[in-house]
Amino acid sequence: MVPIQCSSLGEIIVKVTKITAYIGMALTLVACAANAQLKKKTPKSPAPASRAVVSPVAKELQKQRIRACSKRGSQLADAITTASRYGVVIDSNPKNPNHHSATMVFSRQSNQPGMGTQLASVTLAPTRSGRCDTTVDLVYLWGQSCQQIIQSRYANYKQRTGLPGNVLVLQAPQQKPDQPMHQAYLMPLPKGCLVLEHNRS
């Protein structure tokens, strides 16, 4: 230890104060260095993995062992069940559901004015190549005349030969032959128009 030589009490206080300040600075530097090292060593905890939400329709498809068309069926079901209130019945082959067609029938409350309750029928048909052919039929009662709904909803559709009973047949324009086919069948009623939309892909 180095002896402190001071001529007065005031000099002793000054030197002790300087030594205390140096010690405080040294301790601060040590603490900062230790904190920086701790930050480097402490790994960041990984963000919790988000779990995919499985819809009730997808669960029912899995329950009925419909695997070949489960993905396509779930996609169509998600698109159809955008309404808050809906119901569904799924019909499949009980013995070998994965190699036969299955049908899903939905009833839903439409969010669009004038449509009311809608019925949608989805047919899923697995193919030998591993694909899934689908047809979607949407049925609803329009509160206005068929001519009014043509102007508002099917203005760019091409009118084909009609069916008996004044049923109008309309087909959506196709850019390529292999594109999904979309047709609409309109039957006039005394108070509105009964519409069947048919989609095949």
N, C-alpha and C positions, 0 to 999 in steps of 0.2 A: 504494500500500500504506500502511495506517495503522500508524505506529510504536507498538509496545507499550512503555508506560512502567511500569516496575515498580521498586520500591524494594529488592526482595530476590529471591533465587533461588526462594524458596518461592512468591512471588506469580506468578512466571513459570510455574512448573509448574502452578499452579492454573488460570491463564488458558489455557494450552495444552491442559490436560485438558478444559476447557469447550468450547473451539473444536473439539477432536476429537470430542466427544460430539455437538455440533451438526451437524458434517459427517456423522457416522454416521447420525443421524436423517434428514438430508436424502437421503442415498443410499438408505436404507430406503424412504422415501416414493416416490422415483423408481422403485425396483425394483417396488414394489407396483402403481404406476400402469401401468408397462409390462406387467406380468403380466396385469392386468385387461384392458388393451387387446388383448393377444395372445389372450386367451380369447374376446373378442368377435369377432375377425377369423377365428379358426380354425373352419372349418365342421365340423360333426359328420359323420363318415363314415356313409353310409347302411348299414342292416343288410342283410346278404346276402339276396337273394331266395331263398325256398325253392322247390325244384323239385318238381313233382308226380311222384309215383312211379307209373309205368305198369306195370300188372300183366302177367304173361305172356299171359293170355287176351286182354287189350286189344291187345297187340302182334300176336297171331295174327289177331284180327279185322281190324286194319289191313292186315296182310300179305295177307289174302284179299280185300281191297277191299270189306269189308262196312261201308259208311259210314252208311247210313240208320238202322241199328239198333245201331251200335257202342256208343253211350252206354248204351242200355238193356241191351244184352248184357253190358257191363262191370259194370253195377250188379248184375245178377242173378248174374254169376259171382263177384263179391266176397262176396255173401251166401251163396252155396253153398260156396265154398272157404274157409270159416272153419276147417275142420279142417286139421291140420298136414300130413297126407298125402292127396294127391288126384291124379287124372289126368284129362285131358280130350281129347276128339276133336271137332273142328269140321268139319262137312260143309256145303259151300255149292255153289251153281251155279258151275262154273268159267268159263263164258262171260260171264255177267252177274250176278254175286253181289249187286249192290246193288239189284236189282229182283226178286229171288226170295227165298223163305224159306231160312233156314239153321238148322242144328240143332247144338247143343252137348250132348254126353253126358259127364257127370262120374261118376267113382267116387271115393268119399271114405270115410274112416274116421270114423264118428260119435263125438262126444264124450259122447253120452248113453248111459247104461247100458241094455243090452238091445237096442240097434239094430244093432250091428255095422257091416258094410259097407253103404253105400247107393249106389244109382244114381239120378242125376238127369238128366232130359232136358229141354232148353230149346229151344223153337222160336221163332225170330224171323221175323216176317212184316211187311215194310214195306208201307204202304198208300199209295194215291194222294194222300191228304191230307197225307202227310209224317209220319204217326204210325208207331208200331211196335207191332203186336199181338204178344202173347207168350202162350205156354203153358208151364207148368213141371210136370213129372211126377216125383215122388219115389217110388222103390221101395225097400223095405227089409223085412227079416225080423225080426219081433218075437218074442222068446223066450218070450212068455207067450200065453195064449189071447186070441182076438179080443174077448171080453167084458171081459177085464181092461184091454185097451188102450182100449176105448170109455170105460170108467169113468175112466181116468187122463188120456186125451188128447182124447177127442171127446165129453165129457159134454154139451156144449151144442149138439151137432150134431143135425139132424133126420134121422131114418131114412126113406129113400125105398124104393120097390119094389126088391127085391133081384134079383140075376142068378142064372142057373142055377149049380149047384154050391155053394149056400149062401153065395154072395158077398153081403156086406152093402154097401149104398150109403148113405153119410152125406153130408149137405150142411150147410155152415156157415151160420149165420144171416146174412142180408144186411139192412142198414139201408136201403139204396137200391138200386133195380134196376140202376143203372149201376156198382155196385161190383164189384170182381173176384170171380169165382165160385171157391169152394174146395170140392172134394168129396174124399171118401176112400172107397176100395174095399177091403174087408177079406175075405180068403179064408182060412178055417180050414185049418190043416195039422196032421198028427199031433203035431208038436212045435213049436207056435207059431202065428203068424198072418202071412200075407203081406199087406203094406199097399202100396197105391198111392194117393198123394196127387196130386190134379189141381188145378192153379191156372190160371185163364184171366183175362187182363186186356187 
